[in-house]
Amino acid sequence: MPEQLFTTVLIANRGEIACRVIRTCRRLGIRTVAVYSDADTGARHVREADLAVRIGPPAPTASYLNIEAIISACRRTGAEAVHPGYGFLSESLAFAEALEAAGITFIGPNVKAIGVMGDKIRSKNHVAGYQVPVVPGLAEPGLSDEQLINAADGVGYPLLIKPSAGGGGKGMHVVDGPDQLPATLATARRVAASAFGDDTLFLEKLIRSPRHIEVQVLADNHGNVIHLGERECSLQRRHQKVIEEAPSPLLDEATRARIGEAACNAARSVDYSGAGTVEFLVSDEAPDEFYFMEMNTRLQVEHPVTELVTGQDLVEWQLRIAAGGQLTIAQSDVVLIGHAVEARVYAENPEQDFLPSAGTVLALHEASGEGVRVDSSLLPGLEISSSYDPMLAKVVAWGEDRDEALDRLDRALGETMVLGVPTNVEYLRLLLNDDDVRAGHLDTTLIERKLPHLAFRRISDGELAVAGAAWLEGRRSAQETGPLESLQPGSPIPQSPQPRSPWTAGDGWRVGGAVPTVVSFAMPHGEPREVTLTRLQSGQGSPASFRAEVAGSSFTVSLEREAGAAVVNGVRKPFRHAVNPGTGTIWFADAGFSAGLTVRDRKRRLAEALERIHREEGELSPEVRSPMPGTVTAVAVGNGDHVEAGQTVLTVEAMKMEHQLTAAVAGEISIHLKPGDLVKAGQIVAVVAAADPAGRTEATEQKEAEHA
């Protein structure tokens, strides 16, 4: 290996991958430069880098995808090389060419490899001539929707629509029959254009019971190419990987050698250098048959599992190879030891169709221990923006065998706590403990089949009683000590610098005894619920104690001063929580489960009561609201149009995902948004004037009355 590495490396990315690259650079003595948008001013990668440069506003096109801004940051800081991470510009041919023209080293492959492998149509046709098997389908550049529709019968249904550019499963759609194809093509083109700036599509035959297996390759600029074994990435939802492992429980040694050689052939075909991944489809019904899907000319999200079973630091190899170094390990030196499994932690709500979530991290605890690794971008107080991918962290575990690795990962997820934003941690634990997953019976459709049967936890009456008590105590502390942004588990409940005054406590105290306080919570599932709380007398320094009534059940609740536990009817229970009076929320967590409860104040209860007055009981709301902050990407109807119940009225994109918003009732729609407009969570984006049985809308009747 060369002794001389880069002095300064700029990381053209954000989040956990930027932090991960910084970690290796620091170990090697390389100075790092972070770049950040306005949304990431307080981000962890900005704090951990040696230097940080602002590159623009939150929108990726104006910051992390702004090639000129990245190159300008290199010049300002003296960065000799750029590590692109993954996503954003990591597979951009224009970016690699611009760096080359500027005399800055791109820590990745040559432009030829990016150009060939960055186009799925071109790459598929290219590798077919290098002893790499490919999936049957239609892969030609520049095909129109009409041409694709005419050719679809020849490919055969069911089929898969795939964008030629990009990756991560975005823009990929399964089509079961010809009647679905036109509309799905339109959606796929729009997503591809938005995500990758290229709406070129192609078709592939859908392989039933497919398993997604990828091979990690390393290649230098001296003709050496090796592979580091394979990863099983079959646990996916909508073509987005959720849990990955190495090695695959499917392959035998003979198939492992064959698929590894095919991956090396693909890399050799484009004179590849650096770390790359060749992805294959393998039928669960015929595990010795595999088909090339694509090559990712970058580091993969799931690279840690390969690092754990091989002992190789892939980022270090990327840096050394880019600096002109030669591989010092041969294929015979690569030995896979043990088993590793990775779970991706996302800011999303699995029970609401995995709706991406934004918010503030109020409290945080990340797992540790033997065989556990966490790659994370999280910090207490961090703002989770809707402008970027919702992945927050990766929890990874290694074991002597697959069972030990799964057990360690399950325990690590149980220790993981992120309060202030919904996450998928509970869902990950449920998935890990599925019988088929434990047995290694995997395919890319498993999650869709299993999800309806996963038993998510519900908030118990006892937890609701504790939440109500904790909310009152948190609010009281905030009134005495100032605004409380976060109450960290394990930290003392803030004490008043002045003796508490009963006149300002706001806890229902009266001469002759306390008056009960009712706390009304908007529940994540179902109707609002109320907790009636009465503060009990306690001595100086004693835990805050309450009598709580929930749905006819009575509880005695004491909150311990360390704010990490509560005693409920004499039984001590963990209660890790964070209170944010500023937003009217309390969050709590237990063994991977977390929930955020919003207090329904007087204003909210009044608004809901007034809305009910204008609707019959059980009648659906005429308002169409955005469930999350995002950007309007398409408006399907015009102002004043008649819409049917269930009809899509507009599409909102948040965190690289599109969501169709539909009308709940039929009638005349009032909508004044256009593509590009920003919307907030809960914002009314359209209102439908519902039609009566005769087809007359409220708006029509009002107009007739005005002209009468």
N, C-alpha and C positions, 0 to 999 in steps of 0.2 A: 504493500500500500504506500502511496506517496506520503512524504512527511509534510509537504506543503498543501494545506487546504485553504479554502477561502477565508479572508479576514472578516468580511461582513456579508451577511445573507439577508435579503429582504423576503418576507413571507407574504405572498400576495393572497391572503385568505384571512379567515376569522375563526372564532369559536374554538372547539376542542382540538381541531387539527393544527391550528396555528400554535396553540399551547404545546401540543405534542412535538412539533418540529423545533420549537424553542428549547425544549428539554434536551434533545440530542445535541443541538448546536452548543448549548451551554456546556455540556459535558466535554465537547471537543474543543472548547475555547474559542468558538466562533461568535462574533458579535451579531446580534439579531436586530432587525428593523421590522416593526409591526406597522401595518396600515389600518386605518379605521374610518368608518363613516360617522356622521353625526349621531346615529343611533347607537354606536359602539364606543362612545367616548369613555365610558367607565368599564369597558369590557376587560375580562381577565387577560386576554392576550396582549392588550395594550399595556397593562400593568407589568406583565412578566418580561416583555422584550426590553432590550437595552435602549432602543430609540423607538419613537412612534410618530407617524406622519398622518395627518388628516388628508383624506383623498376625495371627500365630497359628501353630499346629502345621503339619506338612508337608502334611496332606491338603488339597487345593485347596478343598473345601467349607468348611473351617475357616479359610482364609487368603485366597487370591487370588480366591475366589468369595464372600467375606464382605463384602457391601455395607456393612454398618454399620461394619466395621473400616476399610474404605477411606475412608469419609466422616469417621470419627473422626480418621484420619491427616491428612486435609486440614485439619480444624479445628485440630489440634495444631500444624501447620507453616505455616498461613496460605496454603495452596495455593489459588489462585483457579480453577484449571482442572485437569482430569484427562485425560491421554492414555491410552487403554485398550490400545494395541498391537493385537495380534490374539489370538484365542482368549479364554479366560476370560470376562470381562464385556464384551468389546468390542462384542457385538451384543445385549446384554441390555436389553430394554425397561425392566425394573424398575430397573436401575442408572441408566439415563438419566433416568428419572422421579425417582428418589431424589436425584440430583445437582441436577436442576432445582428440586426442592422445597427443597434445602439452599442454593440460590443459588450453586452451583458450576458452572462452565461445563464441559460435556461436549465434548471435542474430537472431534466426530463429527457425524452428521446429526441432524435433529430426530426426536422420538419417533414422528411419523407414519411417516417413512421406515423407521425400525427396526421398527416394528410390522408394516407391510405386507411389507417385504422380508425380515424375519426369519422369516417363515412361508412355506415354499416352496410350500405349497398356495395360500395367499392371493396370494402374489406372482405365481405363474404365471397365475392367473385374472385378476389385476389388469392386468398388462402386456399381455395379449392384446387389450385394448381400446385400446391406444396404439400400434398398428402395430408390435408386436414379436412375431415368430413364436415359437410354443411347441411343445414335443414332445408328441405324442399320448399320452394316458394317463388315469388316474383320480386326480383331485386334489380330494378333498372332506374337510373336517375331521371328526374323530370316528368314522372308519370302524373297525369291529371286524375281527378276523382273519377271521371268517366272511364278512363283507361283501366284504372284499378278495379272498378265495378265490373267492367266487361271481362277482366281476367280472373276475377275471384272464383268463378265456378271451376276454372281449370286448376286452381290451387286446392280447392275443396274446403268445405265447412266442417267443423268450426275452424276459423283462421284467426291470426293475430295481426293487427295493424301495429307497425313499429315506425318511429321517426328515424330517419337516417342519421341525424346528428344527435348529440347529447347522450344521456344515460340515466341511471337511477330509476328506470321503469316509467319515467314521465312520458306521457303521450302514447303509451302502449294500451291497446284495447282489444278485448276478445269479442269476436262477432260470431254468433251462432247461426245466423241465416241471412239471406240477401236483403230482407226487409229492413234490417238494422244497419246495413252498411253505409248508405248515404249520410245519415245523420252522424254516425260515429266517425266517419272520415272527416267531416267538418269540425267536430270537436277535437280530433287528434291533430289536425292541421293547426288549429288555433293554439292548442297547448304547446305544440312543437315550436311554432313561431315565437310565442311568448317566452318560452324557456331557453331556446337555443338560437333564435334568430334565423331558423331554417325550417320550413314546413314540408320538406321532402319526406314522403312516406313510402313504405314498401310492405308487402304481404308475406307472411310465412304460414305454413301449415302448423296448426296447433297440435302439439304432441301431448297425448293424454298421460296422466300420472307422471308429469315431468319432474325431474330433480335438477336443481341448478347447482352445478359444480364448477368451480373455477380453479385455475392453476396459477400460482405465483411464479413469475420468472424474474431472473436477474441476468443482465447482459452488460458487458463493458464495451469499450470502443476498440478492443483488441481481438475481437472475434470469439470471445468466450460467452457461452449461453448455458445457463443451468435453470432448473426449476426447484422450488422449495416445497414441493408437495401441493396438495389440493385443499380447498375449503368447501364445506357443504353450506350452501346458502339457500336451501329450499324453503325455509320458513319465511314466507313473504306475504305481504298484503298489498294487492293492487300493484304487483311487480316491484314493490319496495321491500328490501330485506329488513327483517326484524331481529332474527337470531341466527348467528353463523357459528360454525365450528370447524376445527381442524384436528385430525384428518376426517374425511367423510366416513361414516359407518357403513356406506354401501360398497365401496370399491375394495377389490382384492388386490394383492401386490402386482399381479400381471396387468390388470386394467390400469392401476396407478402408474405403472411404467409407460404404458401405451399413451395414456392421455397426457402424461407429462412430456413425452417426446413430441406429441402433436402440438402442444403449446410452445415448445422450443422451436419447432419448425415454423410456426406462425411468426414468432419473434425474429428468427433468422431471415424470413422472407422480406423484411423491411429494414434489415441491419439495425435492429433495435438496440438501445442502450439504456441502462437504468433499471428501475423496478417497474414491472407491468403485470397485468393480469389478463389471462385468456379465459373467457367464459364459455362453458359448454352446457348443453341440455343433455341429460341422461335419463332415459326412460326407466322408471322404477321396475317396469315389467321386463326390461332387457338391460341390466346394468352394465353389460359389456359393450353396449352401443352408445356412442356419444356423438354430438353434433356441435360444431362451432357456432357460437352466437355473435360474439364480438370480442375485441381486445380493448381493454381500458389502458390508455397510455399514461398512466399516473398511479399514484398510491391509492389503495382502496380503503374505504371506511373500516373494513374488517381486517386490516393487516395485522392487528395485535395478536390474533389467534395463531397466525403463522410465526410471528416472532416468539411466542411462548413455547411452541413445540419444536422450533429449530434453534433457538438461542441466538438468532441473527437480528440485528437492528437494521430494519429496512431503510429508515431515513439516513442512517450513517452510510449505508451502501450507496444511496442516491447521491449523497454529497461527495463521496470519494470517487465514484464513477464520473460524475460531472466535472470533477477536478482533474480528470485524466488517469485515475487509478485503475488498476487491473484487478479482476477477481482473483482472490487467493484461495478460494474453496472450489473444489471440483464436485461434479455430481455425486461421486462416490463418498464424499465427505458429508453429504446431507442425510441426516438421520432424524426421523420424527420421533420425539420422546414424549410420551404421555398424550393427553388430550386437552384441548382448550375450547371454551365456548364464550361467545360474546353476545350481550343483549344491548340493543340501542334504546336509550331513554329519550323519549320525545315529549315535548309540550303539546299534549293532545288529549282528547277525551274519548276513549274507546267506546263508551256507551252512547255517545252521540255521533256515531259514524266516524270516529277518529278526527273530530273537528279540531284543527290546530288552535292553540291557546296562546295568549299573550298575558303579561302581567309582571309583577315584581317578586323576586325571590325573597321572602320574608325570613325564612329559616332554612338551614341546610345541614345535612349530615351525609357524608359519603363513606362507603364501605372501605374496609381495610382488612388485613389479616393474611394468613398463609395462602399463597396461590391466587390472591385477588389483585387485580389491577383496574384502576379507574382512569380513563382518559376523559377529562371534563373541561368545560368552559364556565362552570357555575361559580358564583360568588354570592354571599348574602347581600341583598340590596340590588342585585343585577336586574336590569329591565330586559325582559324577554320581548323582542320586537316581532311584529307580524311581517316584517319586510324580508325575513330570511327563513331558511329551512328550520323546522321545529326541533331538530335533534339537539339535545342538551349535553349528553354524555354517553359514554360506552362503559358498561360494567363487564369485566372480563375475568374468567376464572380458569385456572389450570389444575389438572389432577393427574394422578398416576394412570387413571383410566377414565372412560367417558362418564361412568356413574359418579365418580368422585368430583369430576369437573362440574357436572350438572348440579350436584348437591351444594358445592361451594358457591356456585353462581346464584342458586336459589337463596342461600343464606345471605349473600352479599346484597341481593335485591331487597330482602327483608330489612336490612339495615339502612337502606337508602331512603332518605327523606328530603323531599323538595317541597316546601310549603309556600304558597302564594300563587301557584300556577298548576292547573291540572296536568298530570303526567300519566304515562302508560305502565308504571311500575307494577301495579297489581295485575294488570293484564299479562305482563311478561311472566310473572310467577305462575299464574294459572296455566299459561301455555307451556312453560317448562315442565310442569307436573302432569301434563296430559299423558295418558298411557301410550299412545302412538309415538309421541315425541321421545318419551323415555326409552321406548323400544327401538328407536331409530327408523321407524316406518314413516318416512317423510315424503312430501311432494309439495309443489308450489301452490296447490289448491287446498292444503290442509287447513290453513287458518280460516278461509271462507266457510269450510264445512264445520269447523269446531266452534267458531265464534258465537253462533246463536245458543250454544249449549253451555258456555262458560258461566259459572255461578259467581257473579260479582257480589261483593259485600254490600250490605245496606247499613245505614246508621241506626244503631239501637237506641231505645228510649234512654238508657243510662248514659250513652255518649252524648245524646242531645242535652240531657240535664247538666253534664259537665261542661259542655260547650256554652250553654247559657250562663253558667256560673263564671266561667273563664272570661266570657265576653264582658260581663258586668265588672269583674275585677280589673280587666284590662282597660276598660273605659274609665273606671275610677282612678286608676294609676295615671292615665293620660291627662285627666283633668287636674291632677295634683302636681304632676312633674312636667307637663307639656306634651306635645304630640308624640305619640308612640308609633314609630314606623314598624318595629319588629320586636317581638318578645322571643328571644332565643331559648330553646330547650336547654336546661342546665344552668341558666343564668337566673339571678334573683329577680323576683317581681319588684319593679321599682318602688322605692319607699319615698314617702313625701318628706321634703326637707322641713316642712312645718307640721305641727300637730294637726291631725285630721279634724276638720270642722264638720259637724253634722249638718250645718246649714248649706254647705256647698258640695257635699258628697254625692248627691244625686242618686242615692241608693234606696229611697223609700223610707228613710228614717223619720219617725214621728215620736212626739212625746207620748209615752205609754206603749210604745212598740212599733216595730217596722211594718210598713205597708207593702204587700207583695208587688213585685215588678214583673210585668209580662214581657218576655222577649220573643218576638215572632221571627222565625227563620224561613227564608225562601229555600226550599229543599232541592237538591240536585235531581231528585226523582219524585214526582207526585206533587200533591198540594202543600202549601205552607203549613208549618207546624209551630206550636207555641209551647214555651216553657214558662211556668209561673214560679218565680223565685222569691224567697224570703230570707234575708240575711239573718244569721243566727249570732247571738252574742259570743264574742271570743276575746280572750285576753290579749294584752300587748305582745306582739311577736308571734301569736298563734296563727295557724293557717286560716285563710278566709273560708268560712263555712256557710252553707246555704241549705235550706229545705226547698226541694224542687218537685213540681208536679208536672208530669208529662202524660197526657192521654189517660188520666185516671190513676196512674202509678206514681207512688211517692218515693223520693230518693233523698238521702242526706249526703251532701257533697262537701268535701274539704279539699281545697287546692293547696298543695304543698308549696313551700316558698321557693324551692328550686325550679318550679314551673315545669317539671318533667313528669309529674305524677299527680294522681288524684285518689282520694279515698271515697269510695261510693258504697254506702250502706255498710261501712266497716271493712271493706275489701280494698286493698291498695292496688291500683292499676296504673300502667304507664299512660301518660296523656301528653304526648309531645305536640305542642301547639304554638301558634303565632297569632297575635291579635293586631289588627290594623284598623283602629277607630276612624282613621281618615277616609277609608273606603267602605267602612261598615262591614268588614268581613272578619271571620275567625276561621283559621285553617288548623286541622289536626291530622295526625298520621299514626298508623299502627301496622307494623310488619308489612310494609309495601302499600297498604291501603292509605289513601289520603282523601280528604274532602274539604271543600271550602263552602262555608255557609255565610250567606249574606243576610244581615239583619234588615227586616222590613220596617223602616222608620215610618213615622206618621204620614209623610208626603207620599211615600210609595203605596201605603195601604189605602190612602184616599184615592189615588189615581186608579188603582185596581178596582176599588168599589164603584167609582164613577163609570169605568169601562163596562162593568157588569150590568149597570143600570140600563145601558143601551143595547145589551145583548140578552137574548133568551138563554136560560140555563142550558149548558151543553153546546151552545152555538159557537162555531169556530170564529176566530178573530178575522176581521177583514184586513188587518194590517200585515204587511210583509216586512219582517225585520231581518237585518243581517245578524247572524249568530256570532260573528267575529269581525274585528277590524280588517279591512282589506281594500282592494282596488277593483272597481267595476271593469270587467273585461268584455262583456257583451250584454246588450239589452235586446230582448227577444220580442218585445211588444212596444206599441206606441201609446202615448198618452191619450186616453179616451177609448182605447180598444176594448172589445169584449173578450174576457178570458174565462176559461173553464177551470173548475177546481182541479188542482194538481198540475196546471200548466206552468212551465218555466217562464218567469218574467225577466230575470236577469241573472248574470253569472258574476260571482265575486271570487277573486283570487287572493289567497293569503298563504304565506309560507310555502310558496311554490305549488299550491294545490288549488284546483278550481272547485267551486261549490255552486250548484244551481239552486236558486231560490224560487219557490213556487207559490202560487196563489192557493189559499186554503178554501176559498169560496168562489163561485162563479159571479161575474158581474162586470161592470165598467171600471177599468183601472185608471188610477191617477199616478203617473210616474214621471219624474222630471230629472232623471239621472242619465248620464252618457258614459261610454267607455272612457276610462282614465280617471273618473271621479273617485275620491277616497270616501270610505264609509267607516263609521265607528261600530263597535260591538253594541247590539241592541238598537241601532238606528232604524227608524221606519224608512224603508226605501220605496215603498209603494202602498197604496190603499185601494181596496176594491169596494166599490159601491154595490153591495150584494143585490141581485135581482130577486123579485118575489116570484111566486109560482107562475105568474102570468108573463114573466120575462121583463117586468118593469123594474128599473133600478131606482134607488133613492135619488140619485142625481137627476134622472129623467122626471120624476115626480116634482122635484123642486123647480126645474125649468118650466114645467107646465104650469105650476102655481104662479110663477113670476109673470107669465104671459096671459094669465087668466084675467 
